[in-house]
Amino acid sequence: MSLARYASDRGDADRGLRLLRRAGATGQHDLVVLLERFQPAPRPGLGRNHPCWCGSGHKYKVCHLNREQLPLAERAAWLYQKAGADLLEGPFGPLLMETAQARARYWDSPDALGRALEDGLACDAVLFEGGAFADFLAVRGSLLPEDERLLAGQWLLVQRSVHEVVAVRRGEGMTLRDVRTGDVHQVRERAGSRQVKAGELYCARVVPAGDTMQIFGGIEPVSIGERDDLIALLDDDPDPVELVAFLSRRFAPPVLQNTEGESLVMCDATLRVGDPAALTEALDDAYDRGDGEPDGALVWFEHVITHGMQRIRAHIELSGDELHVHANSEARFERVLATIRALDPSLTVLRETRQPAADVRAVQRLAARSSATPATFLDPAADPGIAAALDEMARKYEAAWLDEPIPALAGHTPRECANDPTRRPDLIRLLDSFPQDTGRPGTMSPARLRAALGLN
């Protein structure tokens, strides 16, 4: 088995396969699969007893038969896999496990760690940012064919970067521009070229491979809002765990916030009231009275205006001598409780709950624990009145959005970016990332936004 590994490093697939057969390796063994993939085929149309194509004067069977060599562009993937062989079992194994855990952090499945180890990014980051490739070259580089050893040395000089897709040749490759250096590369990438679009940003390591440029370790999509932070991280020479943790944030469940940007926490409290009549009068002065409930309960709201619309901050209900308070963030909840306690210091807390709902998974867990019957919602598209109200709300939000600082635009407003030729491409990318307008009431329309910004 060790001799087969040496043969693989030397580029001798035939010898490696013979040794593996003698060792009893099955056809599913990783090294067998690898060497069969890179086993050179005989020259077509050339018989064993024909003169060798190289001009040596010898017959093909004693010269180059079974000694053919694939072009370097084809062997580059073999070189990459040689470096990654047995990475988990070697001295870099603990670092690879830690990096894979960072990759799998948001993957909610039993096989998440296994998927992360097979994903490619964790292994690539340990090879290059973690130093495993340099170690491989120092220890086993003398076994490599000369052209592969020189290529490996070139790979060590290449930095991972953020690239913009300039053009795509489906199933063949793509043209990438390094955002940091401005260098343009014609990349051979058959699988990846079927998934990308011009204008998108990706983090990748683009390396020479014979007469081509190729990508190993995968390509990671980068949003406009993360681009500058990622470039700053790459400039600081991150370790594998830092890098993979950053690039894996895209798998985190969407963060849910209220209209004031506070993390959602479903807060409820029930309090005993000493003097309901006195508290009713005090609440009338402090909050907005709503319509009474059918059971005679009294209702108040705390309101806030965001994006030109009045919204409910907290809900207060008095039924007999019990006061119920609900808010969707701890900041709102604490503020209302403090106000109510000041109005009636004799209040006593009967029950209080705070249930985090800051991401989609937390909301799903809350729903799973709830025994209440799911509410039935009216389809807005089926009611012209509701549809018109939602559309009016969406248009008001769009109008406000044009002049709001947007994190993805480095804190600039869309209107500022539209008027600045150096920032306009980022604005266009951001709008291109929006879901297409399906005509559903209440949804933002990228087409309307482009028209309002003069980008048509």
Wavefront OBJ file of the C-alpha trace (Angstrom):
o trace
v 0.000 0.000 0.000
v 2.831 2.406 0.818
v 4.576 1.555 -2.473
v 1.301 2.260 -4.315
v 1.142 5.686 -2.659
v 4.755 6.345 -3.753
v 3.871 5.290 -7.310
v 0.902 7.668 -7.293
v 3.084 10.559 -6.098
v 5.571 9.776 -8.886
v 2.774 9.836 -11.461
v 2.928 6.110 -12.286
v -0.720 5.059 -12.235
v -0.121 1.652 -13.840
v 2.448 0.572 -11.251
v 0.274 1.902 -8.456
v -2.712 -0.142 -9.653
v -0.608 -3.328 -9.956
v 0.622 -2.868 -6.385
v -2.908 -2.234 -5.125
v -4.138 -5.440 -6.761
v -1.310 -7.378 -5.053
v -2.342 -5.774 -1.750
v -5.922 -6.979 -2.257
v -7.493 -3.509 -2.582
v -11.016 -3.553 -3.993
v -12.243 -1.445 -6.880
v -13.912 0.915 -4.383
v -10.644 1.771 -2.594
v -10.005 5.533 -2.804
v -6.535 5.148 -4.317
v -7.769 2.598 -6.881
v -10.520 4.994 -7.970
v -8.021 7.853 -8.177
v -5.399 5.975 -10.219
v -7.957 4.518 -12.610
v -9.138 8.040 -13.306
v -5.620 9.165 -14.272
v -4.398 5.966 -15.928
v -3.184 7.030 -19.391
v -4.712 5.238 -22.344
v -2.568 3.869 -25.216
v -2.213 6.109 -28.255
v -5.150 5.446 -30.572
v -4.241 3.791 -33.876
v -0.782 2.742 -32.667
v -0.089 -1.006 -32.370
v 2.305 -2.600 -29.885
v 4.866 -3.387 -32.604
v 4.615 -0.074 -34.406
v 7.489 2.402 -34.140
v 6.968 4.641 -31.088
v 5.476 8.040 -31.767
v 8.362 9.768 -29.960
v 10.895 8.988 -32.726
v 13.205 6.910 -30.552
v 13.369 4.095 -33.116
v 12.062 1.555 -30.614
v 8.783 -0.283 -30.847
v 5.861 1.327 -29.055
v 5.553 -1.664 -26.626
v 9.061 -1.203 -25.232
v 9.089 2.593 -25.321
v 5.977 4.550 -24.366
v 3.277 1.870 -24.100
v 2.030 1.970 -20.476
v 4.251 5.005 -19.955
v 2.032 7.600 -21.593
v 1.526 10.746 -19.543
v -1.527 12.941 -19.440
v -1.064 16.673 -20.119
v -0.315 18.739 -17.019
v -3.727 20.429 -17.259
v -5.321 16.988 -16.795
v -2.932 15.914 -14.019
v -3.462 19.061 -11.932
v -6.461 17.456 -10.211
v -4.295 14.400 -9.455
v -1.662 16.642 -7.847
v -4.366 18.292 -5.734
v -5.701 14.941 -4.534
v -2.206 13.672 -3.739
v -1.806 16.607 -1.357
v -5.184 15.959 0.273
v -4.705 12.208 0.701
v -4.907 11.031 4.314
v -5.266 14.625 5.492
v -7.691 13.602 8.226
v -5.401 10.876 9.616
v -2.222 12.983 9.546
v -0.931 15.794 11.774
v -3.431 18.240 10.254
v -6.393 16.022 11.170
v -7.444 17.992 14.301
v -7.326 21.276 12.366
v -9.400 19.729 9.575
v -12.013 18.536 12.090
v -12.242 21.998 13.676
v -12.557 23.606 10.261
v -15.230 21.110 9.190
v -17.185 21.868 12.355
v -17.149 25.564 11.413
v -18.462 24.591 7.990
v -21.244 22.425 9.430
v -22.332 24.856 12.151
v -25.645 25.783 10.487
v -26.357 22.456 8.767
v -29.185 20.961 10.762
v -28.738 17.281 9.840
v -27.176 14.186 11.474
v -24.553 13.842 8.725
v -23.530 17.523 8.733
v -19.931 16.885 9.797
v -19.442 14.166 7.190
v -20.833 16.445 4.501
v -18.485 19.216 5.628
v -15.470 16.909 5.338
v -16.506 15.994 1.794
v -17.582 19.515 0.831
v -14.135 20.647 -0.330
v -13.831 24.070 1.280
v -12.645 22.846 4.695
v -9.997 20.603 3.129
v -8.829 23.358 0.766
v -8.567 25.900 3.589
v -6.474 23.489 5.684
v -4.254 22.742 2.679
v -3.483 26.369 1.913
v -4.443 28.717 4.771
v -3.529 25.952 7.236
v -0.165 25.085 5.669
v -0.829 21.417 4.864
v 0.008 21.839 1.162
v 3.366 23.456 1.962
v 4.059 20.579 4.357
v 3.138 18.014 1.675
v 5.511 19.676 -0.787
v 8.341 19.760 1.749
v 7.920 16.092 2.721
v 6.871 14.389 -0.523
v 7.686 16.977 -3.194
v 10.840 15.120 -4.296
v 8.640 12.203 -5.409
v 6.578 14.330 -7.810
v 7.240 14.572 -11.528
v 9.269 17.712 -12.235
v 6.443 19.631 -13.919
v 4.044 18.845 -11.031
v 6.608 19.946 -8.434
v 7.055 23.270 -10.230
v 3.276 23.666 -10.498
v 2.864 22.965 -6.786
v 5.359 25.720 -6.033
v 3.289 28.114 -8.153
v 0.144 27.196 -6.248
v 1.750 28.240 -2.982
v 2.139 31.768 -4.390
v -1.558 32.120 -5.304
v -3.858 33.819 -2.796
v -7.531 33.123 -2.388
v -9.538 36.140 -3.536
v -12.939 37.532 -4.470
v -13.728 37.269 -8.174
v -16.438 38.826 -10.335
v -17.914 36.699 -13.111
v -17.365 38.662 -16.328
v -18.590 36.078 -18.847
v -19.771 32.463 -18.825
v -19.308 29.625 -21.310
v -21.819 27.058 -20.092
v -20.263 23.663 -19.486
v -16.809 24.916 -20.457
v -15.571 27.767 -18.320
v -15.861 31.409 -17.376
v -13.997 34.684 -17.325
v -13.251 35.961 -13.816
v -11.887 39.298 -12.656
v -10.006 39.412 -9.367
v -11.694 42.221 -7.420
v -8.539 42.888 -5.385
v -5.972 42.976 -8.196
v -8.011 43.559 -11.337
v -6.414 40.500 -13.005
v -8.664 38.734 -15.514
v -8.512 34.931 -15.831
v -9.954 32.563 -18.410
v -10.896 29.635 -16.181
v -11.659 26.081 -17.273
v -14.533 25.048 -15.004
v -17.106 22.678 -16.461
v -19.398 22.113 -13.462
v -19.199 25.564 -11.889
v -19.872 27.338 -15.189
v -23.363 25.845 -15.253
v -24.316 27.557 -11.984
v -22.949 31.094 -12.188
v -24.145 34.278 -13.859
v -22.246 37.300 -15.109
v -21.980 39.976 -12.415
v -22.011 37.567 -9.471
v -19.185 37.484 -6.928
v -17.395 34.350 -5.725
v -14.534 33.542 -3.381
v -12.105 31.086 -4.938
v -8.474 30.204 -5.488
v -7.741 30.439 -9.218
v -4.519 28.556 -9.993
v -2.465 27.770 -13.113
v -2.725 24.216 -14.421
v -0.604 23.624 -17.510
v -2.022 25.746 -20.308
v -5.221 26.467 -18.337
v -6.419 28.240 -15.199
v -8.498 26.093 -12.874
v -10.259 26.205 -9.495
v -9.874 23.579 -6.774
v -11.734 23.538 -3.477
v -14.963 24.952 -4.902
v -16.324 28.448 -5.350
v -18.232 30.252 -2.606
v -20.894 32.874 -3.447
v -20.268 36.297 -1.907
v -22.988 38.912 -1.399
v -22.402 42.595 -2.037
v -22.781 43.294 1.670
v -20.064 40.791 2.613
v -17.567 41.590 -0.142
v -15.566 44.315 1.614
v -15.469 42.441 4.939
v -14.267 39.305 3.174
v -11.529 41.191 1.337
v -10.379 42.689 4.645
v -10.331 39.193 6.176
v -8.314 37.779 3.276
v -5.849 40.671 3.583
v -5.240 39.648 7.215
v -4.179 36.072 6.306
v -6.973 34.253 8.192
v -6.558 30.776 9.610
v -8.747 28.010 8.100
v -11.379 28.128 10.850
v -11.834 31.918 10.554
v -12.130 31.764 6.790
v -14.536 28.836 6.655
v -16.690 30.279 9.460
v -17.038 33.530 7.488
v -17.882 31.809 4.206
v -20.386 29.511 5.950
v -22.468 32.325 7.462
v -24.647 32.172 4.357
v -26.126 28.924 5.694
v -27.315 30.591 8.907
v -31.112 30.797 9.157
v -32.483 34.259 8.319
v -32.394 36.604 11.300
v -35.806 37.972 12.217
v -36.161 41.475 13.659
v -38.983 43.839 14.415
v -39.376 47.139 12.586
v -36.912 48.817 14.962
v -34.161 46.285 14.252
v -34.478 44.410 17.564
v -34.151 40.612 17.712
v -37.521 38.903 18.007
v -38.333 37.508 21.436
v -41.969 36.644 22.148
v -42.494 38.173 25.609
v -45.661 37.701 27.646
v -46.544 38.561 31.221
v -49.678 38.274 33.326
v -49.875 40.546 36.398
v -52.334 40.878 39.284
v -53.823 44.379 39.562
v -54.745 45.889 42.931
v -57.036 48.695 41.671
v -58.266 48.000 38.103
v -60.258 51.251 37.866
v -57.290 53.446 38.827
v -54.974 51.562 36.477
v -57.472 51.901 33.619
v -57.409 55.682 33.986
v -53.606 55.721 34.145
v -53.280 53.488 31.060
v -55.628 55.773 29.136
v -53.166 58.602 29.754
v -50.058 56.539 28.851
v -51.195 54.497 25.847
v -53.660 54.424 22.949
v -56.964 52.764 23.831
v -58.119 50.139 21.331
v -61.491 48.598 20.719
v -62.654 46.471 23.631
v -62.654 42.684 23.373
v -65.983 40.796 23.116
v -65.516 39.443 26.629
v -65.352 42.976 28.028
v -61.582 43.148 28.356
v -59.951 46.544 27.794
v -57.089 46.903 25.281
v -54.276 49.432 24.876
v -51.420 49.728 22.363
v -48.015 51.352 22.355
v -47.328 52.595 18.817
v -44.244 53.582 16.844
v -43.932 55.078 13.358
v -41.385 53.425 11.033
v -41.141 53.965 7.265
v -44.000 56.442 7.554
v -46.386 53.848 8.974
v -47.821 53.457 12.456
v -47.012 50.055 13.951
v -47.841 48.312 17.226
v -44.956 48.096 19.706
v -46.789 46.403 22.563
v -50.236 45.023 23.375
v -51.799 45.494 26.837
v -55.063 43.881 27.918
v -56.929 44.259 31.217
v -59.478 41.599 32.106
v -60.896 41.893 35.608
v -57.927 42.173 37.940
v -55.456 40.549 35.544
v -53.273 42.541 33.175
v -51.709 40.813 30.174
v -48.696 42.393 28.384
v -47.256 41.201 25.075
v -44.306 42.521 23.040
v -41.998 40.990 20.419
v -38.657 42.168 21.820
v -37.151 42.343 25.272
v -36.445 46.073 24.914
v -40.117 46.818 24.214
v -41.264 44.425 26.932
v -39.009 45.885 29.642
v -40.008 49.433 28.730
v -43.742 48.703 29.003
v -43.341 46.754 32.265
v -41.345 49.615 33.771
v -44.053 52.103 32.782
v -46.856 49.935 34.179
v -45.034 49.316 37.454
v -44.591 53.062 37.827
v -48.345 53.500 37.289
v -49.214 50.797 39.845
v -46.365 49.733 42.182
v -48.654 47.150 43.821
v -48.678 44.910 40.720
v -47.559 41.313 41.230
v -46.306 39.033 38.453
v -48.300 35.818 38.048
v -46.613 34.444 34.908
v -43.870 35.586 32.569
v -42.346 33.961 29.461
v -39.636 35.033 27.009
v -39.248 32.819 23.954
v -36.485 33.675 21.451
v -37.701 33.809 17.850
v -34.738 35.551 16.238
v -34.430 33.086 13.372
v -36.636 30.826 11.302
v -35.638 27.682 13.200
v -36.576 29.262 16.521
v -39.982 30.204 15.118
v -40.466 26.638 13.875
v -39.633 25.290 17.347
v -42.153 27.679 18.902
v -44.806 26.573 16.424
v -44.079 22.898 17.137
v -44.547 23.456 20.881
v -47.744 25.434 20.441
v -50.970 23.544 21.063
v -53.116 26.294 19.583
v -55.059 25.634 16.381
v -53.213 27.185 13.409
v -54.773 30.431 12.305
v -56.473 30.648 8.920
v -55.191 33.527 6.806
v -57.015 35.277 4.024
v -55.319 35.201 0.627
v -54.566 38.900 -0.099
v -54.860 38.340 -3.839
v -58.465 37.193 -3.374
v -59.581 40.479 -1.801
v -59.150 43.602 -3.974
v -59.313 45.894 -0.967
v -56.573 44.080 0.931
v -54.480 43.750 -2.229
v -54.713 47.492 -2.872
v -53.746 48.318 0.721
v -50.749 45.970 0.599
v -49.592 47.410 -2.716
v -49.825 50.920 -1.323
v -47.767 49.826 1.691
v -45.119 48.246 -0.579
v -44.847 51.393 -2.703
v -44.428 53.552 0.406
v -41.691 51.224 1.616
v -39.978 51.343 -1.777
v -40.048 55.145 -1.759
v -38.475 55.210 1.724
v -35.897 52.532 0.761
v -34.453 54.719 -1.996
v -33.072 57.152 0.588
v -32.147 54.774 3.417
v -28.537 53.823 4.239
v -28.140 50.200 3.123
v -25.455 48.008 4.768
v -24.946 46.086 1.513
v -24.061 49.416 -0.149
v -21.466 50.291 2.513
v -23.976 52.534 4.294
v -24.853 54.598 1.221
v -28.414 55.103 -0.005
v -29.593 53.566 -3.289
v -30.119 57.055 -4.721
v -26.553 58.074 -3.841
v -25.188 54.943 -5.506
v -27.312 55.471 -8.611
v -25.773 58.939 -9.005
v -22.206 57.740 -8.376
v -20.651 55.823 -11.318
v -18.171 54.101 -8.967
v -20.949 52.717 -6.746
v -23.622 52.093 -9.372
v -22.407 48.530 -10.209
v -22.919 47.471 -6.584
v -26.444 48.872 -6.643
v -27.209 46.966 -9.851
v -25.870 43.732 -8.331
v -28.002 44.277 -5.235
v -31.156 44.815 -7.289
v -30.326 41.773 -9.421
v -30.202 39.694 -6.228
v -33.800 40.639 -5.297
v -36.533 38.065 -5.999
v -38.380 38.787 -9.211
v -41.732 40.526 -8.912
v -44.396 37.806 -9.041
v -47.290 40.235 -8.893
v -48.265 39.197 -5.372
v -49.736 42.106 -3.402
v -47.370 43.758 -0.934
v -44.069 42.684 -2.533
v -41.261 45.005 -3.575
v -40.748 45.372 -7.311
v -37.127 45.509 -8.567
v -38.432 46.917 -11.845
v -40.111 49.844 -10.060
v -36.966 50.482 -8.027
v -34.798 50.518 -11.165
v -37.202 52.950 -12.821
v -37.223 55.236 -9.787
v -33.398 55.251 -9.758
v -33.072 55.832 -13.490
v -31.363 52.482 -14.093
v -33.580 51.239 -16.929
l 1 2 3 4 5 6 7 8 9 10 11 12 13 14 15 16 17 18 19 20 21 22 23 24 25 26 27 28 29 30 31 32 33 34 35 36 37 38 39 40 41 42 43 44 45 46 47 48 49 50 51 52 53 54 55 56 57 58 59 60 61 62 63 64 65 66 67 68 69 70 71 72 73 74 75 76 77 78 79 80 81 82 83 84 85 86 87 88 89 90 91 92 93 94 95 96 97 98 99 100 101 102 103 104 105 106 107 108 109 110 111 112 113 114 115 116 117 118 119 120 121 122 123 124 125 126 127 128 129 130 131 132 133 134 135 136 137 138 139 140 141 142 143 144 145 146 147 148 149 150 151 152 153 154 155 156 157 158 159 160 161 162 163 164 165 166 167 168 169 170 171 172 173 174 175 176 177 178 179 180 181 182 183 184 185 186 187 188 189 190 191 192 193 194 195 196 197 198 199 200 201 202 203 204 205 206 207 208 209 210 211 212 213 214 215 216 217 218 219 220 221 222 223 224 225 226 227 228 229 230 231 232 233 234 235 236 237 238 239 240 241 242 243 244 245 246 247 248 249 250 251 252 253 254 255 256 257 258 259 260 261 262 263 264 265 266 267 268 269 270 271 272 273 274 275 276 277 278 279 280 281 282 283 284 285 286 287 288 289 290 291 292 293 294 295 296 297 298 299 300 301 302 303 304 305 306 307 308 309 310 311 312 313 314 315 316 317 318 319 320 321 322 323 324 325 326 327 328 329 330 331 332 333 334 335 336 337 338 339 340 341 342 343 344 345 346 347 348 349 350 351 352 353 354 355 356 357 358 359 360 361 362 363 364 365 366 367 368 369 370 371 372 373 374 375 376 377 378 379 380 381 382 383 384 385 386 387 388 389 390 391 392 393 394 395 396 397 398 399 400 401 402 403 404 405 406 407 408 409 410 411 412 413 414 415 416 417 418 419 420 421 422 423 424 425 426 427 428 429 430 431 432 433 434 435 436 437 438 439 440 441 442 443 444 445 446 447 448 449 450 451 452 453 454 455 456
